[in-house]
Structures are given as structure tokens and as C-alpha cells.
Amino acid sequence: MNVVMNTLGRTVAAAILVLAGVASAHADGDALKGEALLKERCASCHELKGPAPTTVEAVRARKGPDLFYAGNKYRAEWLQDWLQNPVRIRLAGAFYADNLRATDKWDVVDTAKLPSHVALGEDDAEAVTAALMSKRAADDLIAKVTLKKERVNLMMGDMLFDKFKGCIACHMSEPDYGGFSGPELYTAAKRLQPEYIYSYIQSPQAWDPKIWMPDPMLKAKDINKLVTYMTLIAKRADKILAEGAGK
């Protein structure tokens, strides 16, 4: 009986190793395919190797976000879905001043100037995601993050975001509410890793030396609260959008 059980155990273990090897080979194949797709279809708008721009002129000329630390930044499940159905996150484009049109009342975004992002098929999106998630050039920045759960009152979070820190001037905290020169933040918790959100708030220039986002000079506890706040406004945005769709 023991001999049979030992033999069965070795057979199961061998099968697991084979399956693991197949899965690993599949992942490696996806990453290689993804790298080829990145060079072919993404390199003209995104920096894939780094470093980040070191002059304001270079930042202004950037067409899309740098991707050489995408594995430190994005949530893989979100990225794979978004690549198949891309929607604009920065409503005024990479540099907002280049994409505005004056009206009698105020400036508006000239959507005719904004190119559409390429949409990938399911297999290509999976491969590109595998390649992007292997790009972890900012591991040293993430290693300095200490995430803690903090209780956050949504109203007080709005006060900090809107009035005390003035984030609302550049970012939307809910659909159609806030600035559009920076990326919308009511989707941040879904698309970005919490460690990245913390680290970027802590020191934007450590990631992007010439970016114009100010260093908010926050204590660790307050940064943790902002990370939690991103989760709360994501849930609120889902509710707002669901109610709008039901009308």
C-alpha cells in the first residue's frame, strides 16, 4: 500500500512540475511576444527603457506615459482589460496646453487634436501585459513604501483633496468634477498599485524629475489616508456612473 501511495505521490508531483513548466514557458512566450508588440506598436509614443525626461521640453514632448516601470505602477488585470478597450484617462492629453481651444467663455479641450489609442485583441493584450508587468525599473522606490490602513471620512478626504491641497485643480475626483490637465483620480485605485500611489504622492520628482506636480510634503499617515481615499472615490464613481446609466 505504501509503495502504491509513494508511486502515486511521485506521479502527481511530476505532473505538477510539468504543468508548472508549461505555464512558465507560456508566460515566457507571452512576454517575448509582448516585447515585440511593444517595440512595433507602442515605442513611438511611450518610453520603454528609460530614463524619465530630464528637461521640461522633453516632458512637454512626451506623447504617452513612460512604461519602463509599468510593472511597478499598474494592476495587471486592469491593464489587460484597458488595452482591449482603451478609454482616455487624461482628458486633455499628455500636455493639456497643446490641446485646448478658446471659446467665448473659457478654454475647452479640442478632442480633434487627441489621437485614439490602439486597441489590442485579447491574445495581444495578454502578451503586452505580461511584457509590461516585467518592467520594474522602480523597485527601489517601491521598497521604501510602508502601507498602513487608515480610517478615512469621505467628506474630510474631499476637503483635503479639493481645498487644503488643491488637487482638484488638475485632477477629477469624480466623473465630470475637477481639473483635466492631470489624469482622473477616481479610477486610480482600480488601475494603479497602492504602493505606487503612495510612493508617487510621497515624491513625484523621484519618479519624474521634471514633472510639474508639486510635492505635497505630507506625513506618512496622511499619504496612507490619501491612498485609502482613492479607493473610496472609486466606489463613489461606480455608483454615480451606475445611476447615470439607469436614467
C-alpha positions as CSV (number, residue, x, y, z in Angstrom):
1,M,0.0,0.0,0.0
2,N,2.8,2.4,0.9
3,V,4.6,1.6,-2.3
4,V,1.4,2.4,-4.3
5,M,0.9,5.7,-2.4
6,N,4.5,6.7,-2.8
7,T,4.3,6.0,-6.5
8,L,1.1,7.9,-6.8
9,G,2.6,10.8,-4.9
10,R,5.6,10.9,-7.2
11,T,3.4,10.8,-10.2
12,V,1.2,13.7,-9.0
13,A,4.4,15.7,-8.1
14,A,5.8,15.1,-11.5
15,A,2.6,16.2,-13.2
16,I,2.5,19.4,-11.2
17,L,6.1,20.1,-12.2
18,V,5.3,19.5,-15.8
19,L,2.2,21.8,-15.7
20,A,4.3,24.5,-13.9
21,G,6.9,24.2,-16.6
22,V,4.2,24.5,-19.3
23,A,2.8,27.6,-17.5
24,S,6.2,29.2,-17.1
25,A,7.0,28.6,-20.8
26,H,3.7,30.0,-21.8
27,A,4.3,33.1,-19.7
28,D,7.8,33.5,-21.1
29,G,6.4,33.2,-24.6
30,D,3.8,35.8,-23.9
31,A,6.4,38.2,-22.6
32,L,8.6,37.7,-25.7
33,K,5.6,38.3,-28.0
34,G,4.6,41.3,-25.9
35,E,8.0,42.8,-26.1
36,A,7.9,42.5,-29.9
37,L,4.4,44.2,-29.9
38,L,5.6,47.0,-27.6
39,K,8.5,47.8,-30.0
40,E,6.3,47.6,-33.0
41,R,3.2,49.5,-31.8
42,C,4.0,51.4,-28.6
43,A,7.6,52.7,-28.8
44,S,6.7,55.7,-30.9
45,C,4.6,57.2,-28.0
46,H,6.0,55.5,-24.9
47,E,9.4,55.3,-23.3
48,L,10.1,51.6,-22.8
49,K,13.7,51.6,-21.4
50,G,14.1,54.9,-19.5
51,P,15.2,57.1,-18.0
52,A,12.4,59.7,-17.5
53,P,12.8,63.0,-19.3
54,T,15.3,65.4,-17.6
55,T,14.1,68.6,-19.2
56,V,10.8,70.4,-19.2
57,E,10.9,70.4,-23.0
58,A,11.2,66.7,-23.1
59,V,8.3,66.3,-20.7
60,R,6.1,68.5,-22.9
61,A,7.0,66.5,-26.0
62,R,6.0,63.2,-24.3
63,K,3.1,61.6,-26.1
64,G,2.2,59.0,-23.5
65,P,3.2,57.8,-20.1
66,D,6.6,56.2,-19.6
67,L,6.3,52.4,-19.4
68,F,9.7,51.3,-18.3
69,Y,8.4,50.9,-14.7
70,A,4.9,49.7,-15.7
71,G,5.2,46.6,-13.5
72,N,5.6,48.9,-10.5
73,K,2.7,51.0,-11.5
74,Y,-0.3,49.2,-13.0
75,R,-2.6,46.5,-11.9
76,A,-2.2,43.7,-14.4
77,E,-5.9,42.8,-14.6
78,W,-6.9,46.4,-15.3
79,L,-4.1,46.8,-17.8
80,Q,-5.1,43.8,-19.8
81,D,-8.7,44.9,-20.0
82,W,-7.8,48.5,-20.8
83,L,-5.6,47.5,-23.7
84,Q,-8.6,45.9,-25.3
85,N,-10.9,48.8,-24.7
86,P,-8.8,51.9,-24.2
87,V,-10.5,55.0,-22.7
88,R,-8.9,58.3,-22.1
89,I,-7.7,58.8,-18.6
90,R,-6.0,62.2,-19.1
91,L,-8.8,64.1,-20.7
92,A,-6.6,66.9,-22.2
93,G,-3.9,64.6,-23.4
94,A,-0.3,64.3,-22.4
95,F,0.3,68.1,-22.2
96,Y,-3.0,69.9,-21.8
97,A,-2.0,73.3,-23.1
98,D,-1.3,71.9,-26.6
99,N,-4.9,70.5,-26.8
100,L,-7.1,73.5,-25.8
101,R,-9.4,75.6,-27.9
102,A,-10.6,79.0,-26.8
103,T,-14.4,79.8,-26.6
104,D,-16.3,82.9,-25.7
105,K,-16.5,81.7,-22.0
106,W,-13.4,79.6,-21.4
107,D,-10.9,77.2,-22.9
108,V,-12.1,73.7,-23.7
109,V,-10.4,70.5,-24.7
110,D,-10.1,70.2,-28.5
111,T,-10.8,66.5,-28.9
112,A,-10.0,66.6,-32.6
113,K,-6.3,67.1,-31.6
114,L,-6.3,63.9,-29.4
115,P,-5.3,60.7,-31.2
116,S,-7.1,57.5,-30.4
117,H,-5.2,54.8,-28.6
118,V,-4.7,51.5,-30.5
119,A,-7.0,48.7,-29.2
120,L,-5.5,45.2,-29.0
121,G,-7.1,41.8,-29.3
122,E,-7.4,39.5,-26.3
123,D,-4.2,37.5,-27.0
124,D,-2.1,40.5,-27.9
125,A,-3.3,42.4,-24.8
126,E,-2.4,39.4,-22.6
127,A,1.1,39.3,-24.2
128,V,1.7,43.0,-23.9
129,T,0.5,43.0,-20.2
130,A,3.0,40.2,-19.5
131,A,5.8,42.2,-21.0
132,L,4.8,45.4,-19.2
133,M,4.5,43.8,-15.8
134,S,8.1,42.5,-16.1
135,K,9.3,46.1,-16.3
136,R,10.1,47.0,-12.8
137,A,12.8,49.7,-13.0
138,A,11.5,51.5,-9.9
139,D,11.7,48.6,-7.4
140,D,13.9,50.7,-5.2
141,L,11.3,53.4,-4.9
142,I,8.6,50.9,-4.1
143,A,10.8,49.2,-1.4
144,K,10.6,52.4,0.7
145,V,6.8,52.3,0.9
146,T,5.1,51.5,4.2
147,L,1.4,51.0,3.6
148,K,-0.9,51.1,6.5
149,K,-4.7,51.1,6.6
150,E,-6.1,54.4,7.9
151,R,-9.7,55.3,8.6
152,V,-10.9,58.0,6.3
153,N,-14.0,60.1,6.4
154,L,-15.0,60.7,2.7
155,M,-16.2,64.3,3.5
156,M,-12.9,65.1,5.1
157,G,-11.0,63.4,2.3
158,D,-12.8,65.7,-0.2
159,M,-11.9,68.7,1.9
160,L,-8.2,67.8,1.8
161,F,-8.3,66.9,-1.9
162,D,-10.4,69.9,-3.0
163,K,-9.4,72.7,-0.7
164,F,-6.5,72.1,1.5
165,K,-4.2,70.6,-1.1
166,G,-5.8,71.9,-4.2
167,C,-5.6,68.6,-6.1
168,I,-8.9,69.3,-7.7
169,A,-7.3,72.0,-9.9
170,C,-5.7,69.3,-12.0
171,H,-7.5,66.1,-11.2
172,M,-11.0,64.8,-11.3
173,S,-12.2,63.2,-8.1
174,E,-15.4,62.0,-9.7
175,P,-16.9,62.0,-13.2
176,D,-17.1,65.5,-14.7
177,Y,-15.9,67.1,-11.5
178,G,-12.4,68.6,-11.2
179,G,-9.5,69.6,-13.4
180,F,-8.4,67.8,-16.6
181,S,-4.8,68.7,-17.0
182,G,-3.8,65.6,-15.0
183,P,-5.2,62.1,-15.0
184,E,-8.5,61.4,-13.4
185,L,-8.1,60.0,-9.9
186,Y,-11.5,58.4,-9.4
187,T,-10.2,55.4,-11.3
188,A,-6.7,55.4,-9.7
189,A,-7.4,52.7,-7.2
190,K,-8.6,50.3,-10.0
191,R,-5.7,50.9,-12.4
192,L,-2.7,51.6,-10.1
193,Q,-1.0,49.6,-7.4
194,P,-1.4,51.1,-4.0
195,E,2.4,51.1,-3.3
196,Y,2.9,53.1,-6.5
197,I,0.2,55.6,-5.4
198,Y,1.9,56.0,-2.0
199,S,5.3,56.4,-3.5
200,Y,4.3,58.9,-6.2
201,I,2.5,61.1,-3.7
202,Q,5.5,60.9,-1.4
203,S,7.8,62.2,-4.1
204,P,6.6,62.8,-7.6
205,Q,10.0,64.1,-8.8
206,A,11.7,60.8,-7.7
207,W,9.7,59.2,-10.5
208,D,9.6,62.0,-13.0
209,P,12.3,64.7,-12.2
210,K,10.8,67.5,-14.3
211,I,7.1,66.8,-13.8
212,W,5.1,69.8,-12.6
213,M,3.1,68.0,-9.9
214,P,4.1,69.6,-6.6
215,D,5.5,67.6,-3.7
216,P,2.6,67.8,-1.2
217,M,5.0,67.4,1.8
218,L,2.7,65.1,3.6
219,K,3.4,62.9,6.6
220,A,3.2,59.1,6.1
221,K,-0.1,58.9,7.9
222,D,-1.7,61.4,5.6
223,I,-0.3,59.7,2.5
224,N,-1.8,56.4,3.7
225,K,-5.2,58.3,4.1
226,L,-4.9,59.6,0.5
227,V,-4.3,56.0,-0.7
228,T,-7.5,54.9,1.1
229,Y,-9.3,58.0,-0.2
230,M,-8.6,56.8,-3.8
231,T,-10.4,53.6,-3.0
232,L,-13.4,55.4,-1.6
233,I,-13.8,57.8,-4.5
234,A,-13.5,54.8,-6.9
235,K,-16.6,53.3,-5.3
236,R,-18.4,56.6,-5.3
237,A,-17.7,57.0,-9.0
238,D,-19.0,53.5,-9.8
239,K,-22.2,54.5,-8.0
240,I,-22.5,57.8,-9.9
241,L,-21.9,56.1,-13.2
242,A,-24.4,53.3,-12.5
243,E,-27.1,55.8,-11.5
244,G,-26.4,57.8,-14.7
245,A,-26.7,54.7,-16.8
246,G,-30.0,53.8,-15.2
247,K,-31.6,57.1,-16.1
